[in-house]
Amino acid sequence: MEREELERQRQEKEREELERQRQEKERKEELERQRQAREREELEKQRNEKEIEEIAQRRRDEERKLQEHQDLEAKEKERKKQENEELERQRQAREREELQKRAREREEIDKDKRRKEKNWRDKDKRRKEKKSLRGKDKPGREKSSRNNAMKKK
């Protein structure tokens, strides 16, 4: 009986040892699952942080590009404005030159017209004087050829 008792005790110890080993294995597996879960959470957290940083970087890049685009548009607008102002100044200068040229031409035409009118009046005056002096002695000329002969002697 003692043998049976010893055998039973040995088997009991083996069962307890197996149970203890099984529990120890389960505890280790649970700890391993927890460790892996923590690692996954940490990796997920790092991935999320990385994604957040990438998103933030993309956003900063987009804002920078938008600002650069707006700056380029503003420069282009300013350049066009200055170009238009320069074209307007040139147009106004051409208009002034054209107006001055026309004024000079009108002045030249008026001057020519006045000169022609004066010549016409002078010519008309001379013609009238000539007409009125017909039959009379001309001013500055001697009255008769007899007087001329006497003066020559």
Salt bridges, closest charged atoms under 4 A:
GLU5 OE2 - ARG8 NH2 2.14
GLU7 OE2 - ARG10 NH2 2.23
GLU12 OE1 - ARG15 NH2 2.69
GLU14 OE2 - ARG10 NH1 2.29
GLU17 OE2 - ARG20 NH2 2.20
GLU19 OE2 - ARG22 NH2 2.08
GLU24 OE2 - ARG27 NH2 2.52
GLU26 OE2 - ARG22 NH1 2.48
GLU30 OE1 - ARG33 NH2 2.65
GLU32 OE2 - ARG35 NH2 2.21
GLU39 OE2 - ARG35 NH1 2.26
GLU44 OE1 - ARG47 NH2 1.98
GLU53 OE2 - ARG60 NH2 2.87
ASP61 OD1 - ARG64 NH2 3.86
GLU68 OE2 - ARG64 NH1 3.18
GLU73 OE2 - HIS69 NE2 2.91
GLU76 OE2 - ARG79 NH2 2.43
GLU83 OE1 - ARG79 NH1 2.82
GLU86 OE1 - ARG89 NH2 2.73
GLU88 OE2 - ARG91 NH2 2.26
GLU95 OE2 - ARG91 NH1 2.21
GLU98 OE2 - ARG102 NE 3.39
ASP112 OD1 - ARG115 NH2 2.22
ASP112 OD2 - LYS116 NZ 3.58
ASP122 OD2 - LYS118 NZ 3.07
ASP124 OD1 - ARG127 NH2 2.06
ASP124 OD2 - LYS128 NZ 3.59
GLU142 OE1 - LYS151 NZ 2.74
